[in-house]
């Protein structure tokens, strides 16, 4: 059936009926008063295939009498988009936004919020809800297969997004290296002018010398010693979320300002700052989605997102969806130093998916 009817939208014309992926839907999300921070993150997560599939699977197994949570609202929203008759259009995530505002007073207003804070809150809340549900199912005598894990069993949020960092400290007196692991769902990296994401990650894993009043207490020497420490990636996540720290607090202004530095993010990425015992350190990643911040500061401005779907790129700006060329992605790197500062469309959260 041809999609090229008179009523077919601009987007359908651009993609073309032959190219339009089967069972895929491109729907914009209505803005409920500065909710673009939420819309942009929801779109990137919807196009994270592993995440979408888990959410839809969860929806499929939902008991109708289940009490409403942020996860049931998310599942309803994803299901609403995935089961649309039309291929393109708009949906209103009203139930989700209402639930979000009810649950967290941080988001219970009409001010612009931070997309990264929202992403963190959403992933952690979903993981907590899944853990609680698993526990109550076990308590009610339902057999649940569990991974043997000392802490609580990882949920599918962890399986998709969680990686592990190892914090290595080497005593410069006795050369003993002690390491401590910590898990992450995303990595926050500092940005500098005219650099690349690889450079930012190198900075993240730079060796730092602990000396003078910052000396390290070495268990072997039983005294404070000079030491070197560095942070490396030990377990590489399936989906790597990188948050560029574009908002810096300025003491003299008593507020946050935006740094619109140009930071190049490639379409494919390999993490080189891995530990010696890293599993699968050669893993290659492909850029999957970007949350972009437009404007001059954290509380003023706008969020949009770009996502890759079936080989082409789409730009979601609340209820508007456009197809863009891969070459246009560099417009979201940020601004070189000789251009106007602070007010640009710059990549803020990058999502990379590992090649399996």
N, C-alpha and C positions, 0 to 999 in steps of 0.2 A: 504493500500500500504506500502510495507516495505521500510524503509529509509536506509537499510543497504547495498545499492549498493556500488560498488567499489569506486565511486566518493564521497560518503558521508564523511563528514569531521570527524575529530577526536572527536569534540564536540558532533556531532550527535550520534557517536558510544558510547561515554561515557554516554549520557543521555538515549539512546536506543529508538527505534521507539515507543515502547509501552508507555513509560513514557513521551515522548515529548508532552508538553502541546499544545492543539489545539489553533490555532490563536495566538501563541506567536512566536516572532522572536528574535534571539540573534545575533545582528550585531555589530561588532567592528567599530570604527570610525577612519578614516585616520587622521594622525597628520600632520598639515601644518606648521611645524617648531615651536616646543615648545608649541603646543596647547593642551598638555595633561591636563592642568589645566581646560580647557574648556570641553574636551571630558569626563573627569571623572565626572564632575558635571552634564553634559547632560545625561550620563547613569543613574546616581542616580535619576535624575528627571523623566526620562522615566519610570523607574521601581517604581516610586511613582504613584500607580494606579490612585488615585483621580486627580492628576495633569495631567497625560497623557490623561485621559478621557476628561478633560476640554479643553486641547490643541487640541485634535482631533475633539471635538465638535465645537470648534472655527473654525477649518479648514473647516469643513463641511458647515458652514454658511458663509464662506468667499465669498465676491463678487469678481469676477475675476479682476475688475478694481481697487481694493483696492491698495493704495500705499504700497510699500514694507517697512516693519518695522522689528525690531528684533523679534517681536511676529509672524508675517507672515512667517518669515524664520524658526523660531522654529517649527511652525505648519507644514510647508512643510517637515522639517527634520523628525519629528515624524511620519508624514503620510507616508513618503518614507520608513521608517523602518517597520511600521505597515502593509503596503500593499505589502511587498516583496513576490515574489512567493516562494523563497527558505526560509528555516527555519533559516539558519545561513549564515553568510557572512560578508561583509564589505561595509559601505557606506562612502562617502566623504562629510562632512558637510561644503563644500566650500562656499556655498552661505551664510550660517549662520556666518562663520568666517569673510568673506568679509564685511558683514553688521556690525558685532561687531566692526571691526577695523575702519570702516567708522564713526561709531557713537561715539566711545569713544577712545580718543587718548592714554589713559592709556594702552589699549590693542593693539594699532596700531604699533606693532613691533614684532620682533622675539625672545623677551626675555621671560624667564619663568615668569608667573604672579601668583598671589595668588588666589587659587581656592575659598577661602572664599569671597574675594573681588568680584570675578566674580559672585558667587552665589547671593550675595547681590545686585549687579548691575542688574543682570538678573531679579530677582523677583520684584525689585522695578520698573524697566522699564516696565515689563509686566503689573504690577498693574496700573502704570500711563497711559499706552496706553489704557487699558480697561476702566479706568475712563474717559479719554478724549473721547473715542468712545461713551460711554453712554451719556455723556453730549451733544455731537453733534447730537446724535439720538433724544434726548429730544428736542433739539433746532429745529430740523427739523420736530417736531410735531409727531414723532413716540412715541406711548405709550410704556413706559418701566416700568415694575413693580419694585418698589424700596422698599428696607427695610427702615423702619423709623429709621433714624440715623442722629444725629445732624451734624456729620462731613460728608464727602462724603461717599456715600454708600460703604460698603465693596465689593471688587471684589472677584472672586473665588480664587485668590492668597491669600487674607486675610482669606477667609473661610477655606482654607486648612492649612496655615502656621502660621497665627497670633494668638498669645497668649497675655495675659496682665499680667504685673507685677504690684504689688502695693508696693510703697515705704513708709514704716511706720516709723514715728518719734515720740518717746514718750518723753515728757518733764519730766525730773527727779524731777522737783520742784512741778509741779501741776498734774503730771500723765496724762495730756491730750495727746491723740494720734491723730496725723494728718496723713492722708495718701493721696498719690498722685499716680494716675495710669499712666502707660505708656505701649504702645503696642510694641510687638517685632515680628519679623519674624524668628529670630533664637536667641539663647542665647550663648554668649561667656563666657567661664569659664576658670579660671586659673588652671594650672596643677601643681602637685607636684610629686615627685618621689614615685613610688610604691603605688599608690592609686587606687581608682575606680572612675567611673563617679559619683556615689552617693556621694562620699567624696568631689568631685569637686563642686557638687551642694550644698552640705552643706556649703562649704566655701563661695559660692556665696550668701547664705542667712544668713551668720553669723551676729550676732548683733555687731554693731560697736558703741563705745561710743564717742560722740562729746564733747570734753572738751577743756580747756585752750583757745588757739586762735581760735579753731574750734567750739566754743559754738554756739548753735542754737537759733535764735530769736523766742521766743514763743509768739504767738499772745495773749494768755490768760494772761500770766504774764507780757506782754508788756516789756519784757527785754530779754537779752541773758542768756540762761540757759544751764546747762549740759543736754544732751539728749542721747537717744539711738536710733539708726536707723537700720532697716533691710529691705531687699528686699525679697518679697515672690511672688509666682505665684498665680494669682487670676483667670485667665482663661487659661485652659490648651488647647493647640492647637490640631487639628486633627493629624497633622504631626509635631513632635517636632524635630527641627534641632538644634543640639548642636555643637558649634565650640570650639575646644580645642585650647587655646592660646599657640601654640607650638613655636612661634617665638618671642624671647625677644630681646629688644634693649640693647646692652651693650655699655655704655658710653665710657669706655676705649678703646674699639675696633672700636667705631664709626660705628657700623653696627649691623644688626640683626643676632642672632644665633638661631639655632634650639635646642629646648629641647626635647630629645627623651624619656623622662620619661615614665616608664611603667604605663599606666592608663588602668585598666580593664573596658571594657564596656560589660554589660551582654546582653543576647539575649532578656530578658524581664526586664522592668523597671517600677517602680512606683515612681511618684514624691511625696516626703514627705514634701517639702518646700513650702506648699500651704498656702494661707491665710485662716482665719476662715470663710470668706464668699465665698470661692471658689466654683464654680459650678462643680459638678462631680469630687471631689478631689481624688476619689479612682480609677480613670481611669488607666488602665494598658496599657503599650506600648510594642510593639515588634520591635526588631531591623529589619530595612528594608534595609538599605544601608549604606555604609561607603566610604567616600573619604579618600584615604590613601596617605600620603606624604612619598616619599622615598628619602633619601639623606640627605645632611648636612645643607642646608640653604634655605631660601625662594626663592632665585633667582637661586639656582642651585639644581638640583634634579629633581624629576619626580613624577607625580600623577597617581595613578591607582584607580579603585573603585571596591568594592565588593557589590553585590546586592543579595537579596533573591527573587526568583521567583518561584511560585508554589511549595514551600516546599524545593527547593534546592538552593545552593549558587553558584554564578558565579563570576569570576574575569575578569574584563575588563581592558586591558592594551592597550590603543589606539585600533589598529586593531585586536588585539589578544583576544580571549574569551576562558576561561577555566572553567571547572566545578571544584569546590573545596569542600572539606568536611567541615562541620560546625566546626569540631575540629581545623581546620587550622586558624580559625578567631583569635585565641589567638596570632598568629604570628604577628598580627597587633596592639597589645597593646602598643608596644614600648619596650625599653630595661631596665632591672633592673640596679641599680646603679653600680654594679661591672663589667658591660660590657662596651664595647667601646661606648663613648658618641656620640651624634649628628648625626650619620649616620645610620638610621634605617628606617624600614617601619612602620610608626606609624599612627594610626587613627587620622584624622584631623577634619573631619566633620561627625557627626553621625546623621542618620535619623531614628527616631522611629515613628511608626504608631500606633495610639490608636486603641484598640479593641473596636469595636462599640457594 
